[in-house]
Amino acid sequence: MARRAAVILAGGKAKRFQAKLGQLEDKALALLFGKPLLINIIERISNVVEEIIICVNDETRKARFSEMLQFYSIRNVNICIDEKIGYAKGPIVAITTGLKFTNADYCLTLPCDVPLIQPKVVDYLFKVAKGSQVTVPIWPDGGLESLIMVCERPTIVQIADTLCELRRRRPDDIIRGSSKVLFVSTFSDIRNLDPDLKSFVNINIREDLARFPTRVVVQGPVIENLRLNTSFIGESELKELRTAARYHNRRKFLEASRRFSSSLTRSEERGLKFWAGISSENEAKNLYNLSMRLKDTELRKDYKIKNKALFIKAAQNYGLEAEIYAKNNISFLAKHARTDQLWCQQRADAEIDFLRQCPS
């Protein structure tokens, strides 16, 4: 069994990379130093991982990439097509697919547009990952390289799969849902290994291929590695959330609500702010869908009162989660937790407006 694997995400549309006029171009196949971006990455990481997986979104891309690998005489690289997981979309589906495809102990995820990723940096991330569920680079201002992370596969595949079933799209939710996270400072050890920080240079637009961008270390308080530990969510609890999500997707809202309610109770008892927010928010959504089916005004009003309380509770949990990140100067995650908090508060306000309009 491979101990280290790399999962390269190559199924996006790369909208910013496309020319204003003309045929769409697959960014992963764009040439740099006379080779496709994907080949640049594969050649750089092949000696520090035991398995490489490329995740794509359809059969056409898989065939195209297979031809490319054959042309460059590259073997032992697997290509897999993103799974259909509930109604999930985006890179989190590709990450989940890649984690399921391998049996490696630890997996590095990375986008297909970082052609200068340094082998020493990759090796370092794997070495320091032991004892953490997620290891991710952090900038001094609290920004994260959220697509370049080393995951402890057995645990994270469960978390990622659950998030997909819950229709969560952001890859950083994997970080938020993990209990042991190591934030590796780009200011210290990584910069010693990669002084110009080439590993984090992204090819976003066509001009980047000719006029290569650079990464500058921005100023901020995070200049050393930071470890953040929270309570652990168990496999049975994640399974319960996936079951609840599937009931919701089949419009069996009462069954889903019961399971989300149970998950909320357990998450709050253990101080799992992110998962408590997720559970409360989804229970509220279920009750909202149930209320829309009701013709009895008074009964519908009762559901709206419950909805309001659940959305407020979700907002409170996301707010408490944001405070933890803000206290540790992890601004990237604090911002996204506050975004969830604001959305739930707005939904609660909408329920309050409905109740005000109801006849007493």
N, C-alpha and C positions, 0 to 999 in steps of 0.2 A: 504494500500500500504506500502511495506517495505521501510523504510528510508535508511537502510544500507544493502548492499549486497556485497558478496565476489565472485569473478570470478576466479576460479582456472584453470590455463592453463595446460592441461594434454594430449596434442595431438602430442607432438614432438617425434622424433625418438631416441633421447638420444644416439647419436653415440659414444660419449666418454665413456659412461657408459657400453657399451657392451663388453663382453669378446671377445678376439681375435678369439677363436674357440667356437663353440657351438650355441645353440638356442638363438635367440634374447629375451631379457627380458624387460618387461615393467617397466621402472624405478619407475613409480608411485606406483607400487605394491611391490617394493623391501622392505624387512623387516628391520625395525629399532626399537629397544626396543620391539621386538616381534610383531610389527604391520606395515602394509604398510605405506609408506611415506604419502600417501593421508589421511589415517586415523589419523595420527599424526597431520596433519595440520587442518583437520576438527574439531578434538576434541579441539584444542587450540583456534580456532577462533569462535566456535559456540556460545559462550556466549556474543560476542561483535558485532555480525552481526545478522540480522533478516532473511537473506536468503543466501544460498550457492549454487552456480552453478559450475558444473564441465564441462569444454569444451573439447570435444574429437574430433578426426578426422574421425571416422568411426563407423559403427554399431557394429562391433566386439568388439571394445573397450568399447562402451556403455554397451553392454551386460555383459562384464567381470566386469566392475566397478559396475554395478547394483547388481551382485551377491556378490561382496565384501561388498557393503553397507548393503545388507540383512544379510550377515554372521555376521557383527558387530552390527546388530540391529540399524542402523542409518537411520532415516527417515528425511523427510523435506529437503533433498538434491536433487536438480535437475541435470540431465545430459543432455546436448544438443550437437548436432553434428555441427561442423563448417559449416557455410553457404558457398555456392559457390558464391563469389562476384567477378564478372569480371574474371580476370586472377590472382587475388591476392593469395599469399601463405604466410605461416609462422604464427608466434604468433599474428600478427596484425589482422588476420582473426578471430582467436579465441577470441581476446579481443572484436572485433566488434560484434561477435555472442553473447557473453555473455552479452554485454551492451544492445543488442536488446531483449534478452530473459527476462530481468527483467524490472520492472517499478520503481525501487528504485531511490531515489534522488541522492545518492552517491554510487559508486561501488569501491571496492578495487580489483585490479588485482594482482595476485601473481602466480609464477610458482609452480609446484608440487614438487619441490625439496628443499623447505625451511622448513623442519619439525620442526624446533625449533622457528618458528615465535612466538613472545611473544604477548599475548592478550593486555598487556598494551601499546605496541607499535602500534598495530592495532587501538586500541581505541583512542590513541593520534593523529594518522594520520587523523582519521575521525573528531575529534574535531577541529583541526586546519584548516581543509579543507574548512570551510565555507568562501565564498567569492572568492574562487579560482576555476578555471576549472580543474586544475591538481595539485595534491600535491605529491611530489616525494622526497625520501631521497637523499641527496647529501653528498659525502665524502669531507674532507678538500682539496683534490687535484682536486676537480671539477668533479670526477667521479660520475655517477648516478646509482641507483638501478632501471633501467628503466622498469623492469617488475613488480615492487612493487610500485604501485601508486594508489592514490584515485582520481577517476574521477567524476566530476559533470556530471551525466549521460545524461541529456537532450541535453547538448551542445556537449559533447565529442562523443556521438554515431553518430552525424552528421559528425563531423570531421573525425572520424575513418572510417566510411563508405565511405566518399569521398576519403580518402587516399587509401583504398582498390581498389576502381574503377580506381584509377590512377596508380595501380600496385606498390605502395610504400610498402616496406616490413618491414622496421624498426619500432618497436613500439615507439621509441623515436621521430618519426615524429609526433606523437600525441602531444607530449610536444612542439615541434617546431611550430606546427600549432595552438596552443592555445594562447589566449591573456592574461590570468591571471594565472600565474604559481607560486606556492609556493615551493621553494626548502628547504626541512627540513634538517638541519645539523645533521649528525650522531654524531658530536662532543659534542653537548650540551644536549638538552632535551632527545633525544633518548638514548644517553649513560647513562643518569641518570636513565631511565626506564629499560634499558637492558645493564648493565655494560660490559658484555662480548660480546655484539653485536651478540648474538646467532640468532637473527631474520634474519640476512643476510648470514648465513652459508648455502652454496649450496652443495648438494650431486652431484658432477660432475662425479666421477669415482667410481668403486666398492670399492676401498680401503677406500674411505671416510666413508663408513658404519662402518668399524672396527676402523679406526684411524681418529676420527672426526676432521675435519679441524677447524681452528679458524679464526676470522676476526680481524685484527689489524687496528686501526685508523691510516691511513697514514698521514703524515704531509702535510700541505698546508694552503692557506689563508682563506678558507671557514670554519669558526668556529661558525657562527650564521646562523639562518634562513635567506633566501634571497627571496624576492618577485620581480618578473619580470612582468611588465605589458606592453603590446603593443596594437596596434589598434585591434579592434574586427572585425572578418569576420562574416558576417551575414548568416542566413540559406538560403536565396535566392541565395547568391553568391556560397555557397557550392553546392546547387542544380544545378546551372549552370555548375559548374566544373564536377559534376557527369554526367550530360547530355553530356558534351563535351567528356568525357572519353568513354561513351557508343557509341557515334558516331565514335570515333576513333577505338574502338574495332570492329565495324561493317564495318570498312574501308570507312566510309563516311568522308573523311579527310577535305573537304571544309567546311562542317557544323561544324566539331569539331574545325577547325582552327578559324572560326569566333567567336565561344564562348570562346576559350582560349584567343583570342586577347582582347575580351571585359573584361574578368577576369583580364588580365594583366594590362589593363588601370586602372581599379578600384583599384587593389591591390597596384599599384605604387602611385596612388593619395593618398592612405591612409597609405602609409609607411609599408605595409605588406610584408616584405622582403622575407620570406619563400614562401608565396603564389604567390608573383610576380615571384620568381624563378621557381616555379612549373608551372605556366601558360606559361611563356616564353619558358621554356624547352619543354613543351608538344606542344606548337604551332610550334616550330622548328621541332619537330619530325613529326608532321603532314605534314608540307611543304616538309620535306625530302621525305616522302612516296609519296607525289604528284609528286615531281621532278623525282623520279625513274620511273614514268609511262610515262614521256614525251619523245618524240622522237625529238622534235624541240630543237636543241642545244642552241639557244639563249634564248628561254623561260626557259629551264632548268637552264641555267646560272643565269637568273634573280632570280629563286627560291633559288639557292645556295647562292646568295648574301643576300637574306632575312634570310636564315637559319643561315648564319654566324652571322649576326647582332643579331638575337634572342638568339643564344647560348651565345654570348658575354654578352647580357643583363642578361640572366639567371645567368651566372657566376658572374656578378657584384652584383646581388641581393643576391646570396648565400654568396658572400664575405662580403657584408655589414651585413648580418645576423651573420656570424661568428665573426665579430668584436664586435657585441653587447655581444655575449656570452663570448668572450675573455676578454672584459672589466670587466665583472662580475665574472671572474674566473670559468666559467662553461665549463671546458675543454672538457668534453664529447660531448656536443652539438657543440662546436666550431669545433672540429675535424670532425664531420659528415657533418657540413655545408661546410667546406673546401673541403671535399671529393666530394660533389656535385659540388662545384665550379670548381674543377680540371677537373671533367668529362666533364662538359659543355665547359670548355676552350679547352679541347682536341678535342671535336667535332667541335668547331669553327675553330681550327687549321686545321682539316681535310678538312673543306669546303674551307679554304684559299688555301690549297694545290691543291684542285680540280680546283679552279679558275685560279691558276697560270698555270696549264697545258692546260687550254682552249685556243684555237687559238683566237687571238685578231681580 
